[in-house]
Amino acid sequence: MTRFGFLSSYPPTRCGLATFTLSLASAIAEHPEHEAAAVRAVDSAGVESSDGMRLDSAAPTVVAELVAGDPASLRAATQTLNGFDVVVIQHEYGIYGGRDGDEVVTVLEELSAPSVVVLHTVLDAPTDNQRRVLERIAALATSLVVMTDTAHGNLARHFDVDMGKVSLIPHGVSSALGSIRPKRDSGRTVLTWGLIGPGKGLEWGIRAMAEIRDLDPTPRYVIVGKTHPKVAAAEGEAYRERLLALVDELRLGESVQFIDAYPNADELTALVSDADVVLLPYDSRIQVTSGVLVEAVSAGKPVIATAFPHAIELLSGGAGIIVAHENPEAIGVALRTVFSEHGRMGEMAAAASAVSAEASWSSVAEQYCALSTRLLAVSA
């Protein structure tokens, strides 16, 4: 029996890392020879999401919390993690306390168990402190995981890291999304999903709908997601309200729909099934990993995305169209192309399906288990 301890944000927190960790830990725990539990990184002790999300009874449980800026919880969390055989740490600069999340370094300094640090952000132009933090993490970790070739290249070029520690394991995807059947109805639906906040570029997607309102039938843009909890804490629903005002200004009330929800797996599968195209109009120029992008491609859906690194890497084989940032006209041209050129949508969908053959969470979990087996053998 191998016991895996995970350190990350974790449900009921709503964010991409929390969902990633739940999916990976659950897939590992499905194996009878493995156990998994989580130490949850939080900003404040005992705070849960406002919508009352609860874990499925079979999901790995939270056994401790690491509260940002709380030395006592840091010591307790580290002690708890040392009770596991392998510790898997999700790294993102914004989820741990300290400057650029450097409190996670203290955890790693006190860990006695072998550690796997999953790098969700590897910048090509880090600040001096961001570089110091990641290089110290890399020195202390037993093993590092990146999820894309871009992240691997950035790590090698811009950080002083032992690349012999680094493994490339892709982001996982729900098996349900990987088995979606082609859409049958004749409507035209563009879908964006994920937590909402400034930087998602949704205003550019909305403006793009005004560029293609002459198409018949008129495409519909469905935006699914709750406001990111940290955005909601800082500014409430101001960003969403600006988007709604833009819809009114452009008279797109019949063409743009907001669904203020965090869909579960079945709900997301239904939403993606009903979509013709997935749109990712993100403002970021540096995003090396996007779970939504992986899920969209794995579902066999054509993707239109701005030129962030993971999109360039994943869509280069024809699964999507890359457009300029902050450019609704370019998004409109891409959408018009997909909807108007005969056979184009099918070609993109086929290319998307071919990309994701080994991206199921069960397959990804097996790769983490194999890595952990190697680490335990070396440390024995």
C-alpha positions in Angstrom: 0.0 0.0 0.0 1.4 3.4 -1.1 0.0 6.4 0.7 -0.1 9.6 -1.4 -0.4 13.0 0.3 -1.4 16.0 -1.8 -0.6 19.6 -1.0 -2.7 22.1 -3.0 -5.8 24.1 -3.1 -8.6 21.6 -2.9 -12.4 21.5 -2.9 -14.6 23.1 -1.7 -12.2 25.8 -3.0 -13.1 26.5 -6.6 -10.1 26.8 -8.9 -8.2 24.9 -11.5 -5.6 23.5 -9.2 -8.2 22.3 -6.8 -10.1 20.5 -9.6 -6.8 19.1 -10.9 -5.8 17.7 -7.5 -9.2 16.2 -6.9 -9.1 14.5 -10.2 -5.6 13.2 -9.9 -5.9 12.1 -6.3 -9.2 10.3 -7.0 -7.7 8.5 -10.0 -4.8 7.3 -7.9 -7.1 6.2 -5.1 -9.1 4.1 -7.4 -6.2 1.6 -7.4 -6.7 -0.8 -4.5 -3.0 -0.7 -3.6 -3.0 3.1 -3.2 -4.5 5.6 -0.7 -4.7 9.4 -1.1 -5.6 12.4 1.1 -5.1 16.1 0.8 -3.6 18.9 2.9 -5.6 21.9 1.6 -3.8 25.3 1.0 -6.1 28.2 2.0 -6.0 31.9 2.7 -8.0 31.7 5.9 -8.8 28.7 8.2 -12.0 26.9 7.7 -13.3 29.1 4.8 -15.4 27.2 2.3 -16.9 28.1 -1.1 -20.0 30.3 -1.1 -22.0 27.8 -3.2 -21.6 25.0 -0.7 -19.7 22.5 -2.9 -19.2 19.2 -1.2 -16.9 16.3 -2.1 -18.3 13.0 -3.3 -18.1 10.4 -0.5 -15.5 8.4 -2.4 -13.2 11.3 -3.0 -9.9 11.6 -1.0 -10.5 13.6 2.2 -8.8 16.7 3.6 -6.7 15.8 6.6 -5.2 19.2 7.4 -5.0 22.8 6.2 -2.0 25.0 5.4 -3.2 28.5 6.1 -1.2 31.3 4.4 0.8 33.3 6.9 0.1 30.9 9.9 3.4 29.3 11.2 1.5 26.9 13.4 -0.5 25.5 10.5 2.6 25.3 8.4 4.3 23.1 11.0 1.2 21.0 11.4 0.7 20.6 7.7 4.3 19.5 7.2 4.1 17.0 10.0 0.9 15.6 8.4 2.5 15.3 5.0 5.5 13.5 6.5 3.1 10.7 7.5 2.7 9.8 3.8 4.9 7.7 1.6 4.9 10.2 -1.3 3.9 13.9 -1.2 2.6 15.5 -4.4 2.7 19.3 -4.3 0.9 21.5 -6.8 2.9 24.7 -7.4 1.5 28.0 -8.5 2.8 31.3 -7.2 -0.5 32.5 -6.0 -1.8 29.7 -3.7 0.7 29.7 -0.9 1.6 32.4 1.6 4.6 34.6 1.5 6.2 36.6 -1.3 5.5 34.7 -4.5 4.2 31.8 -2.5 7.6 31.1 -0.9 6.0 29.5 2.3 5.9 26.3 0.3 9.7 26.3 0.4 9.6 25.9 4.2 7.3 22.9 3.8 9.8 21.3 1.4 12.7 22.0 3.7 11.0 20.1 6.5 9.7 17.2 4.4 11.2 13.7 5.0 9.0 11.9 2.5 9.9 11.9 -1.3 8.2 14.8 -3.0 6.8 15.3 -6.5 6.2 19.0 -7.4 3.9 19.7 -10.3 4.8 23.0 -11.9 1.6 24.6 -13.3 3.3 27.9 -14.2 6.8 28.1 -15.7 7.4 31.7 -16.8 9.7 32.7 -19.7 10.4 36.0 -18.0 10.2 35.5 -14.2 11.1 38.2 -11.7 14.3 37.6 -9.8 12.3 36.5 -6.8 10.0 34.2 -8.8 13.2 32.6 -10.2 14.7 32.2 -6.7 11.5 30.6 -5.4 11.2 28.1 -8.2 14.9 27.2 -8.2 14.8 26.6 -4.5 11.7 24.4 -4.9 13.4 22.5 -7.7 16.5 21.9 -5.5 14.5 20.6 -2.6 12.0 18.4 -4.5 12.8 14.8 -5.2 11.1 15.1 -8.6 9.5 17.7 -10.8 6.6 17.4 -13.3 5.7 19.7 -16.2 2.7 19.2 -18.4 3.8 20.7 -21.8 6.8 20.9 -24.0 6.7 24.7 -23.6 6.9 24.5 -19.8 9.8 22.0 -20.2 11.7 24.4 -22.5 11.0 27.4 -20.3 12.4 25.5 -17.3 15.5 24.5 -19.1 16.2 28.0 -20.6 15.3 30.4 -17.8 16.0 28.5 -14.5 18.9 26.8 -12.9 17.3 23.4 -12.4 18.6 19.8 -12.6 16.6 18.7 -15.7 17.3 15.1 -14.8 14.6 15.5 -12.1 12.0 16.6 -14.6 9.2 14.4 -16.1 6.6 15.4 -18.6 3.2 14.1 -17.7 0.2 15.6 -19.5 -2.8 17.2 -17.9 -5.6 14.7 -17.4 -9.1 14.8 -18.8 -12.4 13.2 -17.9 -13.1 10.0 -19.7 -16.7 11.3 -20.3 -15.4 14.3 -22.3 -13.2 12.0 -24.3 -16.2 9.9 -25.5 -18.5 12.8 -26.5 -20.5 12.0 -29.6 -20.6 14.5 -32.5 -23.3 17.1 -32.2 -26.4 16.5 -34.2 -28.6 19.6 -34.1 -28.2 22.4 -36.6 -27.7 25.3 -34.1 -24.4 27.2 -33.9 -23.1 27.4 -30.3 -19.8 28.9 -29.1 -18.8 27.8 -25.6 -16.4 29.2 -23.0 -16.2 27.7 -19.5 -14.2 28.1 -16.4 -13.9 30.6 -13.5 -14.6 34.1 -14.5 -12.4 37.2 -13.9 -10.3 39.9 -15.6 -7.8 38.3 -17.9 -10.2 35.7 -19.3 -10.8 38.0 -22.3 -14.5 37.4 -22.4 -15.1 40.9 -23.5 -13.3 40.1 -26.8 -15.4 37.0 -27.3 -18.6 39.1 -26.8 -17.4 41.8 -29.2 -16.6 39.0 -31.7 -20.3 37.9 -31.7 -21.2 41.4 -33.0 -18.9 40.7 -36.0 -20.9 37.6 -37.0 -24.5 38.5 -36.2 -25.2 38.4 -39.9 -24.7 34.6 -40.1 -27.9 32.6 -40.5 -28.6 30.9 -38.1 -27.0 33.5 -35.8 -24.4 31.8 -33.5 -25.0 31.8 -29.8 -22.2 32.4 -27.3 -22.6 30.5 -24.0 -20.3 31.6 -21.1 -20.3 29.1 -18.2 -18.7 29.8 -14.8 -18.8 31.4 -11.5 -16.6 34.4 -10.6 -13.2 33.3 -9.3 -13.3 33.3 -5.5 -10.3 35.6 -5.2 -11.8 38.0 -7.7 -15.1 37.9 -5.9 -13.4 38.6 -2.6 -11.6 41.6 -4.1 -14.2 43.2 -6.3 -17.4 41.2 -6.1 -19.2 40.8 -9.4 -17.8 43.9 -11.1 -16.2 42.1 -14.0 -19.4 40.1 -14.8 -21.5 43.3 -14.5 -19.2 45.0 -17.0 -19.7 42.0 -19.4 -23.4 42.2 -19.0 -23.3 45.9 -19.7 -21.3 45.2 -22.9 -23.9 42.7 -24.1 -26.6 45.3 -23.6 -24.5 48.0 -25.4 -24.0 45.8 -28.4 -27.6 44.6 -28.4 -26.5 40.9 -28.1 -29.1 39.8 -25.6 -30.4 37.1 -27.9 -26.9 35.9 -28.8 -25.0 35.8 -25.5 -26.0 33.6 -22.5 -24.3 33.5 -19.1 -24.7 30.4 -16.9 -23.5 31.4 -13.4 -22.5 27.9 -12.2 -19.6 25.6 -11.6 -20.7 22.5 -13.6 -20.2 19.0 -12.3 -18.8 16.4 -14.7 -22.2 15.4 -16.1 -23.3 19.0 -16.6 -20.0 19.9 -18.3 -20.3 16.9 -20.6 -23.8 18.0 -21.6 -22.6 21.6 -22.2 -19.6 20.5 -24.3 -21.8 18.1 -26.3 -24.1 20.9 -27.3 -21.2 23.2 -28.4 -19.9 23.5 -32.0 -16.8 25.5 -31.1 -14.9 26.2 -27.9 -13.5 29.8 -27.6 -10.6 30.7 -25.3 -10.0 34.4 -25.7 -7.6 34.7 -22.8 -5.5 37.8 -22.3 -2.5 35.8 -21.0 0.6 35.6 -23.2 2.4 33.2 -20.8 0.0 30.4 -20.0 1.8 27.1 -20.4 -1.0 24.9 -19.1 -4.7 25.2 -19.6 -7.0 22.5 -18.3 -10.0 23.9 -20.2 -8.0 23.7 -23.4 -7.0 20.1 -22.8 -10.6 19.2 -22.0 -11.9 20.9 -25.2 -9.4 19.2 -27.4 -10.0 15.8 -25.7 -13.7 16.2 -26.4 -13.0 16.5 -30.1 -14.2 20.1 -30.3 -12.7 22.7 -32.6 -11.0 25.4 -30.6 -10.4 29.1 -31.3 -7.8 30.5 -28.9 -5.5 33.4 -28.4 -1.8 32.8 -28.9 -0.9 31.7 -25.4 1.9 29.0 -25.3 -0.2 25.9 -24.5 -2.7 26.8 -27.3 0.1 27.2 -29.8 1.6 23.8 -28.8 -1.7 21.9 -28.7 -3.5 23.3 -31.7 -0.6 23.4 -34.2 -1.8 20.1 -35.8 -5.0 21.5 -37.0 -7.3 21.1 -33.9 -8.0 24.8 -33.7 -7.3 28.3 -34.9 -4.9 30.7 -33.2 -5.9 34.4 -33.1 -4.3 37.6 -31.9 -4.9 38.7 -28.4 -7.5 41.4 -27.6 -8.8 41.3 -31.2 -12.5 40.6 -31.6 -12.3 41.1 -35.4 -9.8 38.2 -35.6 -12.0 36.0 -33.4 -15.0 36.9 -35.6 -13.0 36.0 -38.8 -12.1 32.6 -37.2 -15.6 31.9 -36.1 -16.9 32.8 -39.6 -14.4 30.4 -41.1 -15.4 27.5 -38.9 -19.1 28.0 -39.5 -19.0 28.9 -43.2 -16.2 26.7 -44.8 -17.7 23.3 -45.7 -15.9 20.5 -43.9 -13.6 22.8 -41.8 -15.3 22.0 -38.5 -15.1 18.2 -39.1 -11.4 18.5 -40.0 -10.7 20.4 -36.8 -12.7 18.0 -34.7 -10.9 15.0 -36.2 -7.5 16.6 -35.5 -8.6 17.4 -31.9 -9.6 13.8 -31.3 -6.2 12.6 -32.5 -4.3 14.8 -30.0 -5.7 13.3 -26.8 -5.4 9.6 -27.1 -3.6 9.1 -23.7 -4.9 12.0 -21.7 -7.5 10.2 -19.4 -7.0 10.7 -15.7 -6.6 7.0 -15.2 -3.7 7.0 -17.7 -2.2 10.1 -16.1 -2.5 8.6 -12.6 -0.6 5.5 -13.8 2.3 7.7 -14.9 2.4 9.4 -11.5 2.2 6.1 -9.7 5.1 4.7 -11.9 7.1 7.8 -11.1 6.4 7.4 -7.4 7.4 3.8 -7.5 10.8 4.8 -8.9 11.3 7.4 -6.2 10.5 5.0 -3.4 12.8 2.4 -4.8 15.7 4.9 -4.9 14.9 6.1 -1.3 14.5 2.6 0.1 
